[in-house]
Amino acid sequence: MEHASVPPLFNVAICGGTHGNELTGVYVVRELQKQKMEKVGSVSITTVETNPRAVAAGRRYTEMDLNRCFTDVLLSSPITESTPYELRRAQELNAQLGPKGSAEAVDLLIDLHNTTSNMGLCFIFYSLDWITLHIYKYIQNKMSSMPVRAIQLDIPISNAYSLESVGKHGFAIEVGPQPNGVVRADVFNMVKEAVDLTLAWLQEFSSGHTFEGGTVEAYTLVKSVDYPRDSAGKITAAIHQDLQDNDFKLLRSGDPIFLTFSGETLKYEGEDLYPFFVNECAYYEKKIAFHLAQKKTYSFPSICVKKD
């Protein structure tokens, strides 16, 4: 098995509240702050409540979706009197935790999210870097009582739009189902355990432990599907009950996906793919009923920290 020595990780940022009505991350971050969790081994910990105005308002965002503001173009756009709050905040976070793509950026950035979809615990990341894949495998092995999955967004890092792209390494932890504006104990405990295990991995890695290589499965986004609409753009159907709550169950041509409000079943046509973010509340405005992905297997080498 291939072996690689990788640079040490000196700092990690744990963020919550990027969407102000996704409360698990808010309360995990506040709990870490209450515990004064500032270091694990040689790794410094920064905790950030990322969108405090939206959290206070109990809304996903106040003017625009903060988690779509981290592309290179938006991060470098000039600030004027009319610039939305979330874009200003994105640039503040980039200055604090980045700058994105720089040597000064935080070594690892974890952003905590909830979904109303029945997705369990998911890692979401852009690049297939070894650190992220090792942490994912570690947590998947340790949290064997529940499905732990990974979603890969095959987007160039310059176009990566979400907060985790600011770190040298980064991923979002997305857990659901949980309604907006609600915190559930089971979901909180799931996310807190994943964060604690990530910190445990960082401590082992920093102390010189070698992590064996292997393989993991991840779902790579292929396309998004909108709801059926009429000529005025109004939705004419709901997610079919056979698809509802069946995220990551293989969708085959001929399977029902929508039920029109007049009672007609609409069926899927296309290659076999895996749906996720099925009927996500926040995606109605984005005109997304669900995403579709291919399941792929990725291999990674054994790693240890590079010695000076």
C-alpha positions in Angstrom: 0.0 0.0 0.0 1.3 3.5 -0.9 2.4 5.7 2.0 2.6 9.4 2.2 3.9 12.0 4.7 1.7 15.1 4.8 2.3 18.5 6.5 1.1 18.9 10.1 -2.2 20.4 10.9 -1.8 23.3 13.3 -5.3 24.7 13.4 -8.9 23.7 12.9 -12.0 25.9 12.6 -15.4 24.5 13.7 -18.3 26.6 12.4 -22.0 26.6 12.9 -24.9 28.9 12.0 -24.0 29.5 8.4 -27.7 29.0 7.9 -29.4 30.7 10.8 -32.2 28.2 11.2 -30.0 25.1 11.2 -29.6 24.9 14.9 -27.4 21.9 15.6 -24.2 23.6 14.5 -25.1 26.7 16.5 -25.4 24.8 19.7 -22.4 22.5 19.1 -20.3 25.6 18.6 -21.7 27.3 21.7 -21.0 24.2 23.7 -17.4 24.0 22.6 -17.1 27.7 23.5 -18.6 27.1 26.9 -16.1 24.2 27.5 -13.3 26.6 26.4 -12.2 24.0 23.9 -9.3 25.8 22.4 -6.7 23.1 21.8 -6.4 19.4 21.2 -2.8 18.1 21.3 -0.8 20.6 19.3 -3.8 21.7 17.2 -5.5 25.0 18.0 -9.3 25.2 17.7 -11.3 28.2 16.5 -15.0 28.1 16.9 -17.2 30.5 14.9 -20.9 31.3 14.8 -20.8 32.3 11.2 -24.1 34.1 10.5 -25.2 35.7 13.8 -27.8 38.0 12.3 -29.6 35.1 10.6 -29.3 33.0 13.9 -30.9 35.9 15.8 -33.7 36.2 13.2 -34.3 32.4 13.1 -33.9 32.5 9.3 -31.6 30.7 6.8 -30.2 34.1 5.8 -31.1 37.8 6.0 -30.4 39.0 2.5 -28.6 36.2 0.5 -27.5 32.7 1.1 -24.1 33.0 3.0 -23.2 29.5 1.9 -23.2 30.6 -1.8 -20.8 33.5 -1.2 -17.4 31.9 -1.1 -16.4 31.8 -4.8 -13.3 33.6 -5.7 -15.3 36.2 -7.7 -17.6 37.0 -4.8 -14.8 37.1 -2.2 -12.9 39.6 -4.3 -15.9 41.8 -5.2 -15.9 45.4 -4.0 -18.0 46.3 -0.9 -20.4 49.1 -1.4 -23.4 50.5 0.6 -25.7 48.2 -1.3 -23.6 45.0 -0.6 -25.8 42.4 1.2 -24.9 41.5 4.7 -24.0 37.9 4.0 -21.5 38.9 1.3 -19.9 41.3 3.7 -19.8 38.5 6.3 -18.3 36.1 3.8 -15.4 38.5 3.2 -15.0 38.9 7.0 -14.9 35.1 7.4 -12.5 34.8 4.5 -10.2 37.3 6.2 -10.5 35.5 9.6 -10.1 31.9 8.4 -8.4 32.2 5.0 -7.7 33.9 2.7 -9.1 31.1 0.6 -6.3 29.4 -1.4 -3.5 30.9 0.6 -0.8 29.6 2.9 -2.4 31.5 5.8 -5.7 29.7 5.5 -6.8 27.5 8.4 -5.5 24.0 8.0 -9.0 22.3 8.4 -12.4 23.9 8.3 -15.5 22.1 9.4 -19.0 23.6 8.8 -22.0 22.1 10.6 -25.4 21.9 8.8 -28.8 20.4 9.0 -31.1 19.2 6.3 -34.9 18.5 6.4 -34.1 15.5 4.1 -33.7 12.0 5.4 -29.9 11.9 4.8 -28.5 10.7 8.1 -24.9 12.0 8.6 -23.1 13.1 5.5 -19.7 14.6 4.8 -19.8 17.1 1.9 -16.5 18.1 0.3 -15.0 19.4 -3.0 -11.5 18.0 -3.3 -10.7 14.3 -2.7 -7.7 15.1 -0.5 -6.3 12.5 1.8 -6.9 14.2 5.1 -10.6 14.5 4.4 -10.9 10.9 3.2 -9.1 9.6 6.2 -11.2 11.5 8.7 -14.4 10.3 6.9 -13.2 6.7 7.0 -12.3 7.1 10.7 -15.7 8.5 11.6 -17.5 5.9 9.5 -15.7 3.1 11.3 -16.3 4.6 14.8 -20.0 5.5 14.2 -21.1 2.1 13.0 -24.6 2.3 14.5 -25.7 4.7 11.8 -25.0 5.3 8.1 -22.2 7.8 7.5 -22.0 8.8 3.8 -19.9 11.2 1.7 -21.0 13.6 -1.0 -18.4 15.0 -3.4 -19.0 18.2 -5.4 -16.8 18.0 -8.5 -16.4 21.8 -8.8 -13.1 23.7 -9.3 -12.0 25.2 -6.0 -12.2 28.8 -7.4 -15.9 28.2 -8.1 -16.5 26.4 -4.8 -19.2 28.4 -3.1 -19.5 27.2 0.5 -17.6 28.1 3.6 -15.5 24.8 4.0 -13.7 25.7 0.7 -11.9 28.5 2.6 -9.7 26.1 4.5 -6.7 24.2 3.1 -8.8 21.1 3.9 -12.4 21.3 4.6 -15.8 19.6 4.7 -19.3 20.2 5.8 -21.1 17.8 8.1 -24.8 17.6 7.1 -27.3 15.8 9.3 -31.0 15.2 9.0 -33.9 15.0 9.0 -34.3 18.0 11.3 -36.9 20.7 10.8 -35.7 24.3 10.4 -35.6 26.3 13.7 -35.5 23.1 15.8 -32.8 21.3 17.7 -33.2 17.5 18.2 -31.2 15.7 20.9 -30.5 12.7 18.7 -29.2 14.9 15.8 -27.2 17.1 18.2 -25.5 14.0 19.7 -24.7 12.6 16.3 -23.0 15.8 15.2 -21.2 16.3 18.5 -19.9 12.8 18.3 -18.6 13.4 14.7 -16.9 16.6 15.9 -15.3 14.8 18.9 -14.1 12.0 16.7 -12.6 14.5 14.2 -10.7 16.1 17.1 -9.6 12.7 18.3 -8.3 11.9 14.8 -6.4 15.2 14.7 -4.8 14.4 18.1 -3.7 11.0 16.9 -2.4 12.4 13.6 -0.5 15.2 15.4 1.1 12.7 17.8 2.7 10.7 14.9 0.2 7.9 14.4 0.1 6.3 11.0 -3.3 5.8 9.5 -3.6 2.9 7.1 -4.8 3.5 3.6 -8.0 2.0 2.1 -11.1 2.8 0.1 -14.3 4.7 0.7 -17.5 5.1 -1.3 -18.8 8.6 -2.1 -21.7 10.0 -4.0 -20.6 12.4 -6.7 -23.2 15.0 -7.8 -24.3 14.5 -11.4 -27.3 16.9 -11.8 -30.3 18.4 -10.0 -34.0 17.9 -10.8 -36.6 20.6 -10.4 -40.3 20.2 -9.6 -42.8 20.1 -12.4 -44.1 23.5 -13.1 -46.9 25.2 -15.1 -46.5 28.0 -17.6 -46.5 30.6 -14.8 -43.6 28.7 -13.0 -45.8 27.4 -10.2 -45.1 23.9 -8.8 -47.7 21.3 -10.0 -46.5 18.2 -8.1 -45.0 17.0 -4.8 -42.3 14.4 -4.3 -43.9 11.0 -4.7 -44.3 9.0 -1.5 -42.1 6.2 -2.8 -39.2 8.6 -3.2 -39.9 10.7 0.0 -37.4 9.8 2.8 -35.5 7.5 0.5 -32.3 9.5 0.0 -29.4 7.4 -1.4 -31.8 4.6 -2.5 -30.9 3.8 -6.2 -33.4 5.4 -8.5 -34.1 3.5 -11.7 -35.9 4.4 -14.9 -39.6 4.0 -14.4 -39.5 4.6 -10.6 -42.1 7.2 -9.4 -40.7 10.6 -8.4 -43.6 13.1 -8.4 -47.3 13.0 -7.7 -49.2 15.8 -9.4 -51.8 17.7 -7.4 -54.3 16.2 -9.8 -53.3 12.7 -8.9 -50.9 11.7 -11.8 -47.7 9.8 -11.0 -44.7 11.0 -12.9 -41.8 8.5 -13.4 -38.1 8.9 -13.6 -36.4 8.6 -17.0 -32.6 8.3 -17.3 -29.6 6.4 -16.0 -29.6 4.7 -12.6 -28.5 7.3 -10.0 -28.8 8.0 -6.3 -31.1 10.8 -5.1 -30.2 13.0 -2.1 -31.5 16.2 -0.6 -34.9 14.9 -1.4 -37.6 17.5 -0.8 -35.1 19.8 1.1 -37.1 22.7 2.4 -34.5 25.3 1.6 -34.2 24.2 -2.0 -37.7 25.2 -3.1 -36.4 28.7 -3.8 -33.5 27.2 -5.7 -35.8 25.2 -7.9 -34.4 21.8 -6.8 -36.6 18.9 -5.8 -33.6 16.6 -5.4 -30.0 16.0 -6.5 -28.8 12.9 -8.3 -25.4 11.3 -7.9 -23.2 8.4 -9.0 -21.7 6.2 -6.3 -17.9 5.9 -6.8 -15.1 4.2 -4.9 -12.0 6.2 -4.0 -8.7 4.9 -2.7 -6.2 6.7 -0.5 -2.7 5.9 0.8 -1.5 5.4 4.4 -0.5 8.7 5.9 1.4 10.1 8.8 2.5 13.6 9.7 5.7 14.8 8.0 8.6 15.3 10.4 10.8 18.3 10.2 
